[in-house]
């Protein structure tokens, strides 16, 4: 089991699964979600529309995860998960942990051995980086202990996110 931390472009990662910090509609958006849909091409959106037409008619709930093709990405699959919006008045940490836990479980069910995660919920959902890093790293380490997934790479956009995750991994 290995956990890597890199600064870079998640859409360029050559792994089995790229995790998408999706919105509940599964139909694309901004940030990581938009980048994955743009680079992955129309195949990802087509799969997401099929999911919406079926079991996920009301969208994907916060903390859940579901897989689609990776389209033109250098991965085999995209696992979409909806992170919680940060709240200073309500502890939603368990939902953020669920995003990581459920994404890894979906990846393992596909037979994936390598997974790339972004910093889920730290963009427009305003989750503080330090807290997100601690939750993500501890949840992934715990889940990997009993998983067929062998490697998780946190692919962080920008030096600040990289530095925060690197520091949290050393703590």
C-alpha positions in Angstrom: 0.0 0.0 0.0 1.3 3.4 -1.0 0.1 7.0 -0.6 1.7 9.6 -2.9 1.3 13.3 -2.9 2.0 15.3 -6.0 1.3 18.7 -7.4 -0.2 18.5 -10.9 -3.1 17.9 -13.2 -5.4 15.1 -12.2 -6.6 14.7 -15.8 -3.1 13.7 -16.8 -2.7 10.8 -14.3 -2.0 7.4 -15.7 -3.9 5.4 -13.0 -6.8 2.9 -13.1 -9.2 5.4 -11.5 -9.4 9.2 -11.4 -11.7 10.4 -8.7 -13.9 13.4 -9.7 -15.1 15.9 -7.1 -18.5 16.0 -8.8 -21.6 17.9 -8.1 -24.8 16.0 -7.3 -26.2 16.4 -10.9 -23.2 14.4 -12.3 -23.5 16.5 -15.4 -20.3 18.5 -15.1 -19.4 21.8 -13.5 -16.4 23.9 -12.6 -13.1 23.1 -11.1 -11.9 19.5 -11.1 -15.4 18.3 -12.3 -15.3 20.6 -15.4 -11.7 19.7 -16.2 -12.4 16.0 -16.1 -15.5 16.3 -18.3 -13.6 18.6 -20.8 -10.6 16.4 -21.1 -12.4 13.1 -20.9 -14.8 14.0 -23.6 -18.5 13.3 -24.3 -18.3 9.6 -23.2 -18.2 10.6 -19.5 -21.2 12.9 -19.8 -23.1 10.2 -21.8 -22.4 7.7 -18.9 -23.5 10.2 -16.3 -26.7 10.9 -18.2 -27.4 7.1 -18.2 -26.9 7.1 -14.4 -29.3 10.0 -14.0 -31.9 8.3 -16.2 -31.7 5.2 -13.9 -30.9 4.7 -10.3 -29.5 8.3 -9.7 -32.5 10.2 -11.1 -32.3 12.7 -8.3 -28.5 12.9 -8.5 -25.7 11.5 -6.4 -25.9 12.1 -2.7 -23.1 13.7 -0.7 -20.5 11.0 0.3 -21.6 8.5 -2.3 -19.5 7.3 -5.2 -20.3 5.9 -8.6 -18.1 4.9 -11.6 -18.2 5.8 -15.3 -15.9 5.4 -18.2 -12.9 7.6 -18.3 -13.4 8.5 -21.9 -10.3 10.1 -23.3 -8.5 10.4 -20.0 -5.4 8.2 -19.4 -7.3 6.2 -16.8 -9.8 3.3 -17.1 -12.6 4.8 -15.0 -13.7 7.9 -13.3 -15.3 7.5 -9.9 -17.5 10.5 -9.1 -18.1 11.5 -5.6 -20.0 14.5 -4.1 -18.2 16.3 -1.3 -19.9 18.2 1.4 -20.0 22.0 1.6 -18.0 23.3 4.5 -20.0 24.5 7.5 -18.7 26.2 10.6 -21.9 25.4 12.5 -22.2 21.7 11.5 -19.6 18.9 11.6 -19.7 17.3 8.2 -16.4 15.5 8.5 -17.9 12.1 8.3 -19.4 13.0 4.9 -16.0 14.0 3.6 -14.5 10.7 4.9 -17.3 8.9 3.2 -16.3 10.4 -0.2 -12.9 8.9 0.1 -14.0 5.6 1.7 -16.8 5.0 -0.9 -14.6 6.1 -3.8 -12.0 3.5 -2.8 -14.6 0.8 -2.4 -16.0 1.5 -5.9 -12.5 1.5 -7.3 -11.7 -1.8 -5.6 -15.0 -3.3 -6.9 -13.8 -2.5 -10.5 -10.5 -4.2 -9.9 -8.5 -1.0 -9.8 -5.1 -1.0 -8.1 -4.2 2.7 -8.6 -6.4 5.7 -7.8 -5.8 9.5 -8.1 -7.8 11.8 -5.8 -8.1 15.6 -5.9 -8.5 17.6 -2.7 -12.3 16.9 -2.5 -14.5 19.9 -1.3 -11.6 22.4 -1.0 -12.5 24.5 -4.0 -16.0 26.1 -4.3 -17.2 24.0 -1.3 -14.7 25.9 0.8 -13.5 23.1 3.1 -10.3 24.2 4.8 -7.2 22.5 3.3 -5.7 21.5 6.6 -8.9 19.7 7.7 -9.5 18.2 4.3 -6.0 16.8 4.2 -6.2 15.2 7.6 -9.6 13.6 6.9 -8.5 12.4 3.4 -5.2 11.0 4.4 -6.4 9.2 7.5 -9.5 7.8 5.8 -7.5 6.5 2.8 -4.8 5.0 5.0 -7.4 3.2 7.1 -9.3 2.0 4.0 -6.2 0.8 2.2 -5.4 -1.6 5.0 -8.2 -3.8 3.8 -8.4 -3.0 0.2 -7.2 -4.5 -3.1 -6.2 -0.9 -4.1 -2.4 -0.7 -3.8 -1.7 2.9 -4.5 -3.5 6.2 -3.9 -2.1 9.4 -5.3 -3.3 12.8 -4.1 -3.0 15.1 -7.1 -3.1 18.7 -5.8 -3.7 21.8 -7.8 -1.2 24.5 -6.6 1.7 24.7 -4.3 -0.4 25.6 -1.2 -2.5 22.5 -1.5 0.6 20.4 -2.1 2.4 21.9 1.0 -0.6 21.3 3.2 -1.1 17.7 2.2 2.6 17.0 2.4 2.7 18.5 6.0 -0.4 16.5 7.0 1.2 13.3 5.7 4.2 13.8 7.9 2.2 14.5 11.0 
